[in-house]
Amino acid sequence: MKKKVVKAMRAVATDKKGMELVQVAILVAIAVVIGLIFRTQIQSFVDDVFSDLSSGKFS
């Protein structure tokens, strides 16, 4: 019984199929956290860009 558990744990530890999904999930989580931290700066930047575009000031 113990050998089966150890063998199953090794199989899970060496399985690489889900690693890409985990990496993408971590990157998305980091992007969301950075977005939340710099939310006001990002919002200010986007507002400035759109106000310049709508007023015709491109420089």
C-alpha positions as CSV (number, residue, x, y, z in Angstrom):
1,M,0.0,0.0,0.0
2,K,2.8,2.4,0.9
3,K,4.6,1.7,-2.3
4,K,1.5,2.5,-4.3
5,V,1.1,5.9,-2.6
6,V,4.8,6.7,-3.1
7,K,4.6,5.7,-6.8
8,A,1.4,7.9,-7.2
9,M,3.1,10.9,-5.6
10,R,6.1,10.5,-7.8
11,A,3.9,10.4,-10.9
12,V,2.1,13.6,-9.9
13,A,5.4,15.3,-9.0
14,T,7.0,14.5,-12.4
15,D,3.8,15.2,-14.5
16,K,4.5,18.3,-16.7
17,K,1.1,18.5,-18.5
18,G,-0.5,21.1,-16.1
19,M,2.6,23.2,-15.7
20,E,1.8,25.6,-18.6
21,L,-1.7,26.3,-17.1
22,V,-0.2,27.0,-13.7
23,Q,2.4,29.4,-15.3
24,V,-0.3,31.2,-17.2
25,A,-2.5,31.5,-14.1
26,I,0.4,32.9,-12.1
27,L,1.2,35.5,-14.8
28,V,-2.5,36.5,-14.9
29,A,-2.6,36.8,-11.1
30,I,0.6,39.0,-11.2
31,A,-0.9,41.2,-13.9
32,V,-4.1,41.7,-11.9
33,V,-2.2,42.5,-8.7
34,I,-0.1,45.1,-10.5
35,G,-3.2,46.5,-12.1
36,L,-4.8,46.9,-8.7
37,I,-1.7,48.5,-7.2
38,F,-1.3,51.0,-10.0
39,R,-5.0,51.5,-10.7
40,T,-5.2,55.2,-10.2
41,Q,-2.0,55.9,-12.3
42,I,-3.3,53.6,-15.1
43,Q,-6.7,55.3,-15.1
44,S,-5.1,58.8,-15.1
45,F,-2.9,57.8,-18.1
46,V,-5.8,56.4,-20.1
47,D,-8.0,59.4,-19.3
48,D,-5.2,61.7,-20.5
49,V,-4.6,59.8,-23.7
50,F,-8.3,59.7,-24.6
51,S,-8.8,63.4,-23.8
52,D,-5.8,64.3,-26.0
53,L,-7.2,62.1,-28.8
54,S,-10.6,63.6,-28.6
55,S,-9.3,67.2,-28.5
56,G,-7.0,66.6,-31.5
57,K,-3.7,67.1,-29.6
58,F,-1.5,64.3,-30.8
59,S,1.9,65.7,-29.7
